[in-house]
C-alpha cells in the first residue's frame, strides 16, 4: 500500500537544500569532465531512495525503521514518531524522521538530518 508524502517546512527545506547541492555538484562535475559522482550527489541519491522506500513500505528492511522518542508527534501526542536510515555506517549518517498522518494513507516527513 503506497503512502502519500506530507512534508513539514523543516523537512522540505532540508530536502531542497540537499537536492540543490547535488544539482550544483553534478553541473560542476560536468564542466570538469569528471565521471565519478560527488558526495553531495551520492547523499541526495541515498536520501531520495530512502524516502521512496518509506512511501512504498515503511517496514522495508534497508530502512531499519524504529521508534524515536525525542520528537513528539505533531498530530497526536499518543502516536509514535519513527526514524529511518538514509545512510548506515557513515560518520554523520543521515536519518529521516517521520510519522503516520495526518490522514489515513499519509506519511509526514518531519525532518531529514545527519545523525549526531
C-alpha positions as CSV (number, residue, x, y, z in Angstrom):
1,X,0.0,0.0,0.0
2,X,1.8,3.2,-1.1
3,X,1.6,6.2,1.1
4,X,1.3,9.9,0.1
5,X,4.0,12.2,1.4
6,X,3.4,15.3,3.5
7,X,6.3,17.5,4.5
8,X,7.0,19.8,7.4
9,X,8.6,23.1,6.3
10,X,11.9,22.0,8.0
11,X,12.0,18.6,6.1
12,X,11.1,20.3,2.8
13,X,13.9,22.8,3.3
14,X,16.4,20.2,4.1
15,X,15.4,18.0,1.1
16,X,15.6,21.0,-1.2
17,X,19.0,22.0,0.1
18,X,20.4,18.5,-0.5
19,X,18.8,18.5,-3.9
20,X,20.3,21.9,-4.9
21,X,23.7,20.8,-3.6
22,X,23.6,17.6,-5.7
23,X,22.5,19.5,-8.9
24,X,25.3,22.1,-8.4
25,X,27.8,19.3,-7.9
26,X,26.6,17.5,-11.0
27,X,26.9,20.6,-13.1
28,X,30.4,21.3,-11.8
29,X,31.4,17.7,-12.4
30,X,30.2,18.0,-16.0
31,X,32.3,21.1,-16.6
32,X,35.4,19.5,-15.2
33,X,34.6,16.2,-17.1
34,X,34.9,14.0,-14.1
35,X,32.9,10.8,-14.2
36,X,32.7,9.9,-10.5
37,X,29.8,11.2,-8.5
38,X,30.4,13.7,-5.7
39,X,29.5,13.2,-2.1
40,X,26.6,15.6,-2.5
41,X,25.2,13.7,-5.4
42,X,25.5,10.4,-3.5
43,X,23.9,11.8,-0.4
44,X,20.9,13.1,-2.2
45,X,20.5,9.8,-4.1
46,X,20.5,7.9,-0.8
47,X,18.0,10.3,0.9
48,X,15.7,10.2,-2.1
49,X,15.8,6.4,-2.3
50,X,15.1,6.0,1.5
51,X,12.0,8.3,1.1
52,X,10.9,6.4,-1.9
53,X,11.2,3.1,0.0
54,X,9.5,4.7,3.0
55,X,6.4,5.7,1.0
56,X,6.3,2.3,-0.7
57,X,6.8,0.2,2.5
58,X,7.7,1.9,5.9
59,X,8.9,-1.5,7.1
60,X,11.4,-2.0,4.3
61,X,14.4,-3.9,5.8
62,X,17.0,-1.4,4.5
63,X,15.4,1.5,6.3
64,X,15.9,-0.1,9.8
65,X,12.8,1.8,10.9
66,X,12.4,2.1,14.6
67,X,10.5,4.3,17.1
68,X,12.1,7.6,18.1
69,X,11.2,9.1,21.5
70,X,12.9,12.5,21.3
71,X,10.4,14.1,18.8
72,X,6.8,14.5,19.7
73,X,4.1,13.5,17.1
74,X,2.6,16.8,15.8
75,X,-0.8,15.3,15.2
76,X,-1.4,13.0,18.1
77,X,0.6,13.1,21.4
78,X,-0.1,9.4,21.9
79,X,1.2,8.3,18.5
80,X,4.7,7.4,17.6
81,X,7.5,9.1,15.6
82,X,9.9,6.9,13.7
83,X,13.4,7.1,12.5
84,X,14.5,5.6,9.2
85,X,18.1,5.3,7.9
86,X,19.1,7.0,4.7
87,X,22.7,6.0,5.4
88,X,24.4,3.4,7.6
89,X,27.9,3.0,9.0
90,X,28.9,6.5,7.9
91,X,30.0,9.3,10.2
92,X,27.1,11.8,10.4
93,X,24.8,9.3,8.6
94,X,21.6,10.9,7.5
95,X,18.2,9.9,9.1
96,X,14.6,10.6,8.1
97,X,12.2,11.2,10.9
98,X,8.5,10.6,10.1
99,X,5.1,9.7,11.5
100,X,1.8,8.4,10.1
101,X,-0.8,11.0,9.3
102,X,-2.5,13.4,9.5
103,X,-4.9,11.5,7.2
104,X,-5.1,7.8,6.5
105,X,-2.6,6.6,3.9
106,X,-0.3,9.6,4.5
107,X,3.2,9.8,6.0
108,X,4.6,13.1,7.2
109,X,8.3,13.6,6.8
110,X,9.2,15.6,9.9
111,X,13.0,16.1,9.5
112,X,16.0,15.0,7.4
113,X,19.1,15.4,9.5
114,X,22.6,13.9,10.0
115,X,22.9,11.6,13.0
116,X,24.8,13.4,15.8
